[in-house]
């Protein structure tokens, strides 16, 4: 039977093994079958593009990170407030939930031209697109966490003359933390999708704009470099929330082996 120490080591090493193996297979396929760089550049070619265009990529990546984090932060604020309202009030649920579902059903690409008409091209459409993709998972998870507090626990607190706001703050919000952090990991990746998508359509800055510009000149290696940078930023932010979740909500999970 695998010891706890070996299991933890395997959990840390396994993702890197999968990544390195995938890169080696990708490189081998490109070299063995002599795939043209304009179709599928090898990882070594992508790495050289990262090195060659690093100053440009860094500036554009910081722009994408900025719009993503601003849109994500706004989504967290609105998601928490609306999720708390929907989860704690049946009237708020009846009034807002169907409207939110209708908004979430709209393809966000269709909203970008509207944002451009209102605000012009630039950072604001990217921020709004990131927000529009990120806030719904937060609302749903926060509302679910609050709404699923055991009725018996609510009854006990009411018998102790606790007010509804006290029940929400003392029981509802702590109970919601696992749901909340789970939604953050989904929302941050969605926010990146929104900001990069907007940058490909309505911006003169950002990784999305860089990728579109590179593809127009058939610099596919730079396009893949942009994809790699976005993926890297998404993984880093995901891991930050994952570590924070384990530290703050360890009581809600158990180790599975």
C-alpha positions in Angstrom: 0.0 0.0 0.0 1.3 3.4 -0.9 2.5 5.5 2.0 1.2 9.0 2.7 4.6 10.5 1.9 4.9 8.7 -1.5 1.3 9.6 -2.3 1.9 13.3 -1.7 5.1 13.2 -3.7 3.3 11.5 -6.6 0.5 14.1 -6.5 3.2 16.8 -6.9 5.2 15.1 -9.6 2.5 13.6 -11.7 1.2 16.9 -13.3 4.8 17.7 -14.4 5.3 14.2 -15.8 2.2 14.5 -17.9 3.2 18.0 -19.1 6.8 17.0 -20.0 5.6 13.8 -21.7 3.0 15.8 -23.8 5.7 18.3 -24.8 8.1 15.5 -25.8 5.4 13.7 -27.9 4.4 17.0 -29.5 8.1 17.8 -30.4 8.6 14.2 -31.7 5.5 14.3 -33.9 6.5 17.6 -35.5 10.0 16.4 -36.2 9.1 12.9 -37.4 6.3 14.0 -39.7 8.0 17.3 -40.6 5.0 19.3 -39.8 5.2 22.9 -41.2 5.6 25.6 -38.7 2.7 27.5 -40.2 0.5 24.6 -39.3 1.8 23.3 -36.0 5.1 24.7 -34.6 7.1 22.4 -32.4 7.5 23.3 -28.7 11.1 24.3 -29.4 10.0 26.8 -32.0 7.3 28.2 -29.6 9.9 28.5 -26.9 12.2 30.4 -29.2 9.3 32.7 -30.1 8.7 33.3 -26.4 12.4 34.3 -26.1 12.5 36.4 -29.2 9.3 38.4 -28.5 9.5 38.3 -24.8 9.4 42.2 -24.2 6.3 42.5 -26.5 4.7 39.4 -24.9 5.3 40.7 -21.4 3.6 44.1 -22.1 0.6 42.5 -23.7 0.4 39.8 -21.0 0.3 42.4 -18.3 -2.5 44.2 -20.2 -4.5 41.0 -20.4 -3.8 40.2 -16.7 -5.0 43.7 -15.8 -8.3 43.5 -17.7 -8.9 40.0 -16.4 -8.3 40.8 -12.8 -10.4 44.0 -12.8 -13.3 42.2 -14.5 -12.9 39.3 -12.1 -12.8 41.6 -9.0 -16.0 43.3 -10.1 -17.6 39.8 -10.7 -16.6 38.7 -7.2 -18.3 41.8 -5.6 -21.5 41.5 -7.6 -21.5 37.7 -7.4 -21.2 37.7 -3.6 -23.9 40.4 -3.1 -26.4 38.9 -5.6 -25.7 35.3 -4.5 -26.3 36.2 -0.8 -29.6 37.9 -1.8 -30.8 35.0 -3.9 -29.6 32.3 -1.4 -31.2 34.0 1.6 -34.5 35.3 0.1 -37.1 33.3 -1.8 -38.4 36.6 -3.2 -35.0 37.7 -4.5 -34.6 34.2 -6.0 -38.0 34.5 -7.8 -37.2 38.1 -9.0 -33.6 37.6 -10.2 -32.7 34.0 -11.0 -34.5 33.7 -14.4 -33.2 37.0 -15.5 -29.7 36.0 -14.6 -30.1 32.7 -16.5 -31.3 34.6 -19.5 -28.3 36.8 -19.4 -25.9 33.9 -18.9 -27.4 32.2 -22.0 -26.5 35.1 -24.3 -23.2 34.4 -26.1 -20.7 36.9 -24.7 -19.2 37.4 -28.1 -22.5 39.0 -29.1 -22.1 41.5 -26.3 -18.7 42.8 -27.4 -20.0 44.9 -30.3 -22.5 46.5 -27.9 -19.6 47.3 -25.4 -17.7 48.8 -28.3 -20.6 51.1 -29.3 -20.9 52.2 -25.7 -17.3 52.6 -24.7 -15.1 52.2 -27.8 -12.3 49.8 -28.3 -9.8 49.2 -25.5 -9.7 47.9 -22.0 -13.3 48.5 -20.9 -14.9 46.0 -23.4 -12.4 43.4 -22.2 -13.1 44.1 -18.6 -16.9 43.9 -19.1 -16.6 40.7 -21.1 -14.4 39.2 -18.4 -17.0 40.2 -15.8 -19.9 38.9 -17.8 -18.3 35.4 -18.0 -17.1 35.3 -14.4 -20.0 36.5 -12.3 -22.6 33.8 -12.9 -20.7 30.9 -11.4 -20.0 32.9 -8.3 -23.7 33.8 -7.9 -24.8 30.2 -8.3 -22.3 28.7 -5.9 -22.8 31.4 -3.2 -26.6 31.1 -3.4 -26.3 27.3 -3.3 -24.1 27.4 -0.2 -26.4 29.7 1.7 -29.6 28.0 0.6 -28.4 24.5 1.6 -27.8 25.4 5.3 -29.6 22.7 7.3 -33.1 23.8 8.4 -32.5 22.3 11.8 -29.5 24.6 12.3 -31.6 27.6 11.3 -34.3 26.6 13.7 -31.9 26.2 16.6 -30.5 29.7 16.0 -34.0 31.2 15.7 -34.9 29.5 19.0 -31.9 31.4 20.5 -33.4 34.6 19.1 -30.8 35.0 16.4 -31.7 37.5 13.7 -31.7 36.6 10.0 -28.6 38.7 9.4 -26.8 36.9 12.2 -27.7 33.5 10.8 -26.3 34.6 7.5 -23.1 36.0 8.9 -22.4 33.2 11.5 -23.6 30.2 9.6 -24.5 31.0 6.0 -21.3 32.7 4.8 -18.9 30.2 6.5 -20.9 27.3 5.0 -20.6 29.0 1.6 -16.8 29.2 1.6 -16.2 25.9 -0.1 -18.7 26.7 -2.8 -17.3 30.2 -3.1 -13.7 29.2 -3.6 -14.8 26.5 -6.0 -16.6 29.2 -8.0 -13.5 31.4 -8.0 -11.4 28.8 -9.7 -14.0 28.5 -12.4 -14.6 32.2 -12.7 -10.9 33.2 -13.1 -10.4 30.9 -16.1 -13.7 32.2 -17.6 -12.5 35.8 -17.0 -9.4 35.1 -19.0 -11.5 33.6 -21.8 -13.6 36.8 -21.8 -10.8 39.3 -21.8 -8.7 37.5 -24.5 -11.9 37.1 -26.7 -12.6 40.8 -26.4 -9.0 41.7 -27.2 -9.2 39.7 -30.5 -12.2 41.8 -31.6 -12.1 45.2 -29.9 -8.7 46.2 -28.7 -5.3 47.4 -29.7 -3.6 45.8 -26.8 -3.4 42.5 -24.9 -2.6 38.9 -25.7 -5.7 38.5 -27.9 -4.7 41.4 -30.1 -1.1 40.0 -30.2 -2.4 36.6 -31.4 -4.6 38.1 -34.1 -1.8 40.3 -35.3 0.6 37.3 -35.4 -1.9 35.1 -37.2 -2.4 37.8 -39.9 1.3 37.6 -40.7 1.3 33.7 -40.4 3.6 33.9 -37.3 1.9 30.8 -35.9 4.8 30.3 -33.3 3.9 33.6 -31.8 0.2 32.7 -31.7 1.1 29.5 -29.8 3.4 31.5 -27.5 0.4 33.8 -26.7 -1.7 30.7 -26.0 1.0 29.3 -23.7 1.3 32.6 -21.8 -2.5 32.8 -21.2 -2.6 29.2 -20.1 0.3 29.8 -17.7 -1.3 32.9 -16.1 -4.6 30.9 -15.7 -2.9 28.0 -14.0 -1.0 30.3 -11.6 -4.1 32.1 -10.5 -6.0 28.8 -10.3 -3.3 27.4 -8.0 -3.4 30.6 -5.8 -7.1 30.1 -5.2 -6.7 26.4 -4.8 -4.0 26.9 -2.0 -6.1 29.5 -0.4 -9.1 27.2 -0.5 -7.2 24.4 1.2 -6.0 26.7 4.0 -9.4 28.3 4.7 -11.8 25.4 4.1 -9.7 22.3 5.1 -12.5 21.5 7.6 -14.9 20.8 4.7 -12.9 18.2 2.9 -11.1 15.0 3.6 -8.1 13.4 2.0 -8.9 10.9 -0.7 -6.4 8.2 -1.5 
